[in-house]
Amino acid sequence: MNINFLKRLLLFLVLLVAQVLVLNHIHLFGYATPMLYIYFVISFQRGYPRWAVMVWSFLLGLGIDVANNTPGLAAASMTLLGLLQPYVLELFMQRDSDENMQPAIITMGPGTYLSYAAILTLGFCLVFFTLESFSFFNWLQWLLNVVCSSLLTLLLVMVIDNLRKQ
């Protein structure tokens, strides 16, 4: 087995367990729920096969759905995030950069990485909370959930990426 595959599998399991056992029980002010598991998709390297990103994303979303009894909510949102990640990453990468470059604060710079992670986090939260509410009857609640959860998740993503060794 490849060492990168084992690292990816370990990150998968750690984020799944942390989300299910700890982070799903945090609801700051009734609106902000940290969804740190999207860091898994944000951290895929540049040359990773797109089909593999989508499969990993779907499996992580499915694991979250099974643990939370939310049929298809996280799986659909994570699969869409996995579909968009390579394209959003290309927007922030230089054309002459390494094909196997890992997106991180160290490799991209803090401002660029923050923009990259913010777009993916906000996109995920938009899809997730739109599918969860499935109506715009209480649009203020929906908007507060999207904004607050995006900000909290983005803060955690930046902290985890800053602590993680490359």
Secondary structure as the mmCIF struct_conf table of DSSP 4:
data_model
#
loop_
_struct_conf.conf_type_id
_struct_conf.id
_struct_conf.beg_label_comp_id
_struct_conf.beg_label_asym_id
_struct_conf.beg_label_seq_id
_struct_conf.end_label_comp_id
_struct_conf.end_label_asym_id
_struct_conf.end_label_seq_id
HELX_RH_AL_P HELX_RH_AL_P1 ILE A 3 LEU A 21
TURN_TY1_P TURN_TY1_P1 VAL A 22 VAL A 22
HELX_RH_3T_P HELX_RH_3T_P1 LEU A 23 HIS A 25
STRN STRN1 LEU A 28 LEU A 28
TURN_TY1_P TURN_TY1_P2 PHE A 29 TYR A 31
STRN STRN2 ALA A 32 ALA A 32
HELX_RH_3T_P HELX_RH_3T_P2 LEU A 36 ILE A 38
HELX_RH_AL_P HELX_RH_AL_P2 TYR A 39 ILE A 42
TURN_TY1_P TURN_TY1_P3 SER A 43 SER A 43
TURN_TY1_P TURN_TY1_P4 ARG A 46 GLY A 47
BEND BEND1 TYR A 48 TYR A 48
HELX_RH_AL_P HELX_RH_AL_P3 ARG A 50 ASN A 68
TURN_TY1_P TURN_TY1_P5 ASN A 69 ASN A 69
TURN_TY1_P TURN_TY1_P6 PRO A 71 GLY A 72
HELX_RH_AL_P HELX_RH_AL_P4 LEU A 73 PHE A 92
BEND BEND2 MET A 93 MET A 93
TURN_TY1_P TURN_TY1_P7 ARG A 95 ASP A 96
BEND BEND3 SER A 97 SER A 97
TURN_TY1_P TURN_TY1_P8 GLU A 99 ASN A 100
HELX_LH_PP_P HELX_LH_PP_P1 MET A 101 PRO A 103
BEND BEND4 ALA A 104 ALA A 104
HELX_RH_AL_P HELX_RH_AL_P5 ILE A 105 MET A 108
HELX_RH_AL_P HELX_RH_AL_P6 PRO A 110 SER A 133
BEND BEND5 SER A 135 SER A 135
TURN_TY1_P TURN_TY1_P9 PHE A 137 ASN A 138
HELX_RH_AL_P HELX_RH_AL_P7 TRP A 139 LEU A 163
BEND BEND6 ARG A 164 ARG A 164
#
